């Protein structure tokens, strides 16, 4: 059973401070008010710089002023 479970495990990316990452808009669609056609909008925004790493699952991004979400995001 362990062998089959290990096959499904994905490698976790190791982020470092200063890396550039893209942010998925899947959970922040409510901010895209001016963009009416959902099919034509981009799937990712960024790149944003990693400011601090809290855990293997949580990082803080240096966001621009136009993005009005919390700077600490879950990387899963």
C-alpha positions in Angstrom: 0.0 0.0 0.0 2.9 2.4 0.8 4.3 1.8 -2.7 1.0 2.9 -4.4 0.5 5.8 -2.1 4.1 7.1 -2.8 3.5 7.1 -6.5 0.7 9.7 -6.1 2.8 12.0 -4.0 4.0 15.0 -5.9 7.3 16.7 -5.3 6.9 19.9 -3.3 8.7 22.9 -4.9 11.3 24.6 -2.7 10.9 28.3 -2.8 13.6 30.7 -1.8 13.4 34.4 -0.8 13.6 36.5 -4.0 12.1 33.9 -6.4 9.5 35.0 -8.8 6.2 33.2 -8.8 2.8 33.4 -10.6 -0.4 33.7 -8.7 -3.5 31.7 -9.9 -6.7 33.8 -10.2 -8.9 30.8 -9.4 -9.6 32.1 -5.9 -9.5 35.8 -6.7 -12.0 36.1 -9.5 -14.1 38.5 -7.5 -11.3 41.1 -8.1 -11.7 40.8 -11.9 -14.8 42.9 -11.9 -14.0 44.9 -15.0 -13.2 41.8 -17.0 -16.5 40.3 -18.1 -15.4 37.5 -20.3 -14.0 34.9 -18.0 -12.8 32.6 -20.9 -10.5 35.4 -22.2 -8.9 36.4 -18.9 -5.5 35.2 -18.0 -5.2 32.2 -15.6 -2.2 33.5 -13.7 -1.1 37.0 -12.7 2.4 38.1 -11.8 5.2 37.5 -11.4 5.5 38.4 -7.8 8.6 38.2 -5.6 8.7 35.9 -2.6 9.3 38.1 0.5 9.2 35.6 3.3 8.7 31.8 3.9 6.6 30.8 6.9 6.3 27.0 6.3 6.5 24.5 3.5 2.9 25.4 2.7 2.8 29.2 3.3 4.7 32.1 1.8 4.5 35.9 1.8 4.5 37.7 -1.6 5.5 41.3 -2.4 2.3 42.3 -4.1 1.7 45.5 -6.2 -0.8 48.1 -5.0 -3.4 47.1 -7.5 -3.9 43.6 -6.0 -6.1 43.8 -3.0 -5.6 40.5 -1.3 -3.6 39.4 1.7 0.1 39.0 0.9 0.4 35.6 2.7 -0.7 32.8 0.4 -1.0 29.1 0.5 1.1 27.4 -2.2 -1.0 24.3 -2.6 
